[in-house]
Amino acid sequence: MKHEYNFATVLSASARAAWQIEDVLPEGSALDFSRPFLPESLARTVSAEGLDADERRVLNQIRGHEYLTIFGLVEEFILPFVLDHVRPQLNGDDERVRALLNFASEEAKHIELFKRFHACFTRDFGSKCEVIGPPEAVAAEVLRHDPLAVALIILHIEWMTQSHYVGSVRNDGGIDPLFKSLLKHHWMEEAQHAKLDTLMVEALAEGRDEASITQALDEYLEIGMFLDESLKTQSELNLDAWELATGRRLGSAERAALGEAQHQALRWTYLGSGMTHPKFVASVAAISPAARDRIAEVAPAFC
């Protein structure tokens, strides 16, 4: 598969896009809790039946907290994966090594940024919001799979991030400006990570026969199902946090309906939007048209 980029051009672009945490989220920063945090296309809270405008805004903010905290969680398995990928060839292509080590360094920076965001959010939100984990357990489950399967789920996540910012966040003038800035700066560096992971996927697929690629795809889908179960748990944790924040207990039927709708919203956010991204689809098709077709069959359930 031909690209307009390589390790050298990505490294150069990364240097131009680089930023420091202190410039993005300085000490004392405050979120504007009078505004929503996530675009409606991701949050899907405006259509929540039985909730007034303030209650929908609170649910949106809980979703925003979940969004960046889960990004921090997934980057805790991306970081060791990238290091494991680069380690065997440290004496090889210098630009490749530098680009991948920079990738890992930026992921570590993002983890720290999202921890700072969590502290900023919890300081002013007023009540606790639980998130799935612990990160070490999630990382262990994901990283036990075939490296190509892991690289595919990471590529899925990287292109998903691009889709969210370009398609939903960038032109949304209603969301909190600080939250929007965090998403923008994350997107800027992830744009280069998506390219690097494309090159990693191609390297890991090189020389494999169709049976081996099919096995890796099976494991990619296995990781997806694990994440889906985790997202179902997260949708319930979000409702727990919402009830705590608003002081309102939902009836069992009302909670079940809202929980189902929110689980589907999380499915789209983290699974469907990645599986259907044209760049992700193109990378899979270049490896195996049959693998592309299998993902296309599965994807609608997560949209």
N, C-alpha and C positions, 0 to 999 in steps of 0.2 A: 504494500500500500504506500503510495507516494504522499509526501507531506511537504509543506512549504517551510518546515522548521526542522531543526536538529538540536543536538545537545548544546552546541555553541550558541545558536540563536536564542534558545530558551534561557540559557544562562545570562546572556546579555539583556534580554527583556526582563528577567527577574531582578537584575540590578537596578533597572530603571523604575520598576514598580515597588521597590522595597520601602518599607515604613517601620517605624518603631512604636512599640506599645504605648509609650508615654505620649506620643503625638496623637494617638487615636483615642485612648481612654485614660486621660491623666487623672491623678488622684483628685478626689472630690467631684468627679463627674456625676451628673444626675440625669436619670431618664425622666421623660415627661409622661407621667401616668394618666394624664388627661387624654392621651392619644392611644390609638392601637399601635402595635409593634409590627405585626406581620400583615402583608397584603392579604386581602380576602381570598384570593385564588388559592392560597396555601392554608390559611386559617379555617376557612369555611365556617365562620361563627355568625355572620350576619343572618344566615338562614336558620339559625338554631331556634326552634319553636319553643314558645313559653318563656323566653328570656327577654328582659327589657334591654334598652340600649346600653345602660351601664353594666349590666351583667354580661352582655356580649363583649364589651370592651375588656372586662376583667378576664374572660375566657381567652380572648385574643392575646392578652399580655402573658397569661400562663403559657399559651402556645409559643409565644416568642421566647420565653425563658427556656422552655423545653427544646426549642429549635437550636439555639446556640449551645446549650449544655450538651445536647446529643452530638452536635458537631465536635465538641471537645472530646466526647467519649469515642467517636469513631476515629478521630485523629490519633487516639492512643493505640489503635492497632495499625494505622497507616504508618506511623513513625517507625516501629520496629521492623515492619515489612520492608520498607524502603532501605533501611540499614542492612537488613539481611540480603537484599538484592544486590547492593553495591559492594558488600564486604569481600566476596570471592574474587573480585576483579579490581582491587585497589591499585594494582600496578599496571592497569590497562590504560585505556583512553582517558587522558587527563580531564578533558572537557566533560565527558560522561560522568566521571567520578565527582567532579566539582558540582555539576548540575544536580546530581542525585543527593549529594550531601547538603546542598543548599535547600533542596526540597525537604529533606528531613529537618533541617534547622528551622525552616519556616513553619512546618507542622508543629514543632515544639513551641514556637512563638504563639501560634494560634491557640494551642492548649492553654497557655498562660493567659492569653487575652480573654478566653472564654471563662476561665476561673475568676478573673477580675470582674467580668460582666456579671457572673453569678453573685459575687459579693455585693456589687453595686445594686443589683436587682433586689436581693433579699434584704438589704439595708432599708430600702424605702417601700417595698411592696406591702409589708406588714404581716405577712403570714408565710408559712413554709410551703414550698413546692418540691415534691419528691420527683426524682428522675431515676429511670432504670439503671442498673449497674450491679456490682461495681465495675468500673472500666476494665479491670484486670480479668474478670470473668468473661466479659464480652470479647475481649481481645483473644483470650485463650480459645474460646469456641470458634471464632472466625479463623484464627491463624493455624488451626489444626488441619485445615483443608489444603488441597492441591494449590501450590503457589499461583498457577494460572487462574484458578477460581477466585482466589483472593485478589489478584490483580484486576480481574474483571469487576468485582464488586467495588473496588476502589475507583476504577475508571467510571463506573456507573455513578458513584457519589460525586466525583469531580465534575462530570458533565451536568449532573443534576444541579449542582451549585451554580454553574454558569446559567442554566435555564432559569433558575429562581430569580437571580438578580436581574438579568437582561429582560426576562419576560414579565416580571411582576414587581420587583422592588424599585428599579431605577426611576420609573416615571410615576411612582405613587407619592403624591405630595401630602398625603394625609397621615402617614405613619411618623412615629417619633424620629426626629432628625438624628439623634445620637445612635439609636438602634440602626437606622438606615446607613449611617456612616460605618458602623461596624461591619454590616453586610457588604458594603462597597469595598472596604479594604480587604476583607476576606476574599471576595470575588477577584480582586486584582491579582492576588498571588495564586489563587487556585486556577486561574486561567493558564498559568504556566505549568502547574502540576498536572492538569488534564493532558497536556501535550507530552509531558514526561511519562505519565502512566500509559499513554498510548504506545510509546516506544517500549516500555517494559512489557506490556501485553504481547506485542509483536515478538520481542526477544524470547519470552517464555513459551510462545506458541510455535516458534521456529523448529522445524524438524519433527514435530509430533504427527502421528498418524490420526486418522479420523476417530478411531476408537478412544484414543487418549484425550482428544479434544472433547468428545462427547462426555467422557467421564468428568473432565474439568467443568463442563457446562452443568452437568448434574449437580456438582458440588457448589457451583455458583448459585443455582436455584435452591439448594439446601441452605446456604447462608441466607438467602432471601427469605425463606420460610422461618428461619430462626429469628431474623430481624422483624418479620411480620408478627410473630407471637410476642416479641418484646414491645412492639408498637401497640398491640392490643392492651398489654399491661400498662403502657404509658398513657393510653387514652383514659384508663380508669384512674391512674394517679392524677391526671390533669383534672378530672371531675372531683376527686377528693380535695385537691387544692382549691378548686373553685368553690366548693361548698364551705370550706374553711374560710376563704377570703370574703365570701358574701354573707355567711351566716345562714344560708338557706339550704335546707335538705330537699333534694329532689325525691318525688315519688318513684317507686320501683319501675313503673312503666315509662315514666318520663326520663329517668336516668338511663334505662336500657336503650331507648330511642336515641338520646343524645350521645350515649357512648358508642353506639353503632355508627352514627354519622361522623363522629370525631375519629373513630378508628379508620374509617375510609378516608378521611381527610389526611391523616398521618400516612396511610398507605400511599396516597397520591404524592405527598410531599417527599417521602424518602424512597419509595420503590417505583411507582408508575412513572414519575417524571424523569427518572434515570433510565429505566428500561426502554423508554420510547424516544430518548434524545437521539436525533439523527446521527450525531458523531459517534455515540456509543454503538448504535445499530450498525454503522458503517464499519467500525473496528471488528465487531463480531462477524459481520458478513465476510470480511476479508480473511478471517480465520476459517470460517465454515458457514456457507449459506444455510445448511441444515440447522445449525445452532441459532442463527438469526431467526429462522422460521419458528423454532421452538419458543424462543423468547417472545416473539410476536403473538403466539397463541396464549401465553400466560399473562402478558402485560395488561389486558383489559380488566382483569379482576382487581388491579391495583390503581385504577384510574377513576 
